[in-house]
């Protein structure tokens, strides 16, 4: 569970990052929709595989771009007395 928490939160590991949450949900939905399409059509040709790869890469690229754009607005991790991040 810590892996998912770290994946969806910002620098401080406390605040959920909207760009990451929406990006992960979008990628998950994209994968599920393609799985359902393949299950019903029972066909997955090379052009469809190419389109799937390009589409998923665009979803992930958009998520990376959103995270990069808002990097400067993320809250900084809090520091303890010894200067280490909590």
Buried (B, 14 or more C-beta within 10 A) or exposed (E): EEEEEEEBBBEBEEEEBEBBBEBBEBBEEBEEEBEEEBEEEEEEEEEBEEEBEEEBEEBBEBBEEBBEEBEEEBEEEEEEEEEEEE
